């Protein structure tokens, strides 16, 4: 059971770069970690939390495993928790 975070590479609101925070085992684990990190529930999007660059180091300090974006996606898909956008 691991919470993963990718580098803050994604442009977003307030001129910040953003990361994705996911779990490779359960959404319950992910939600509990996000709560400990102080990330609001509104930052949750289907299967991940969007978190600003200002939170990245703290997430790692709390135990999130830093991985590349491709590795994060690979492990999210392998976990069965991946939820694609419905178009």
C-alpha positions as CSV (number, residue, x, y, z in Angstrom):
1,X,0.0,0.0,0.0
2,X,1.6,3.2,-1.2
3,X,0.6,6.7,-1.9
4,X,2.4,8.1,-5.0
5,X,3.1,11.6,-6.2
6,X,4.5,12.7,-9.5
7,X,6.6,15.8,-10.1
8,X,4.8,19.2,-10.2
9,X,4.9,19.5,-14.0
10,X,1.3,20.4,-14.9
11,X,0.3,24.1,-15.2
12,X,-2.8,25.0,-13.3
13,X,-4.6,27.7,-11.3
14,X,-2.8,30.6,-9.7
15,X,0.2,30.2,-11.9
16,X,1.4,27.1,-10.0
17,X,2.6,23.7,-11.3
18,X,0.6,20.8,-10.1
19,X,1.2,17.1,-9.2
20,X,-1.1,14.1,-9.0
21,X,-1.5,12.2,-5.7
22,X,-2.7,8.6,-6.1
23,X,-2.9,5.3,-4.2
24,X,-1.8,2.0,-5.6
25,X,-4.1,0.1,-3.3
26,X,-7.3,1.9,-2.2
27,X,-9.2,5.2,-2.4
28,X,-9.7,5.0,1.3
29,X,-5.9,5.1,1.8
30,X,-5.7,8.0,-0.7
31,X,-8.5,10.0,1.0
32,X,-6.9,9.5,4.5
33,X,-3.5,10.6,3.3
34,X,-5.0,13.7,1.6
35,X,-6.8,14.6,4.8
36,X,-3.5,14.3,6.8
37,X,-1.8,16.5,4.1
38,X,-4.6,19.1,4.4
39,X,-5.8,18.8,0.8
40,X,-9.4,19.7,0.4
41,X,-11.9,17.2,-0.9
42,X,-12.7,19.4,-3.9
43,X,-9.1,18.6,-5.2
44,X,-10.2,14.9,-5.8
45,X,-10.8,14.1,-9.4
46,X,-12.1,10.5,-10.1
47,X,-9.0,8.6,-9.0
48,X,-6.5,11.2,-7.9
49,X,-5.9,14.5,-6.1
50,X,-4.5,17.5,-7.9
51,X,-2.0,19.1,-5.5
52,X,0.1,22.3,-6.0
53,X,3.8,22.4,-6.1
54,X,3.8,24.0,-2.6
55,X,2.5,20.7,-1.2
56,X,4.9,18.3,-3.0
57,X,7.8,18.3,-0.4
58,X,5.4,17.9,2.5
59,X,3.6,15.0,0.8
60,X,7.0,13.2,0.4
61,X,7.9,14.0,4.0
62,X,4.6,12.4,5.1
63,X,5.4,9.2,3.2
64,X,4.2,9.7,-0.4
65,X,6.6,7.9,-2.8
66,X,7.9,10.3,-5.5
67,X,7.7,8.7,-9.0
68,X,7.6,9.9,-12.5
69,X,4.3,10.6,-14.2
70,X,4.4,7.5,-16.4
71,X,5.2,5.3,-13.4
72,X,2.4,6.8,-11.4
73,X,-0.1,6.1,-14.2
74,X,1.3,2.6,-14.7
75,X,0.8,1.8,-11.1
76,X,-2.6,3.4,-10.9
77,X,-3.8,1.4,-13.9
78,X,-2.3,-1.8,-12.4
79,X,-4.2,-1.2,-9.1
80,X,-7.5,-1.2,-10.9
81,X,-8.3,2.2,-9.4
82,X,-8.0,4.1,-12.7
83,X,-11.2,6.0,-13.7
84,X,-11.1,7.5,-17.1
85,X,-13.2,10.6,-18.0
86,X,-16.5,9.7,-19.7
87,X,-16.9,11.7,-22.9
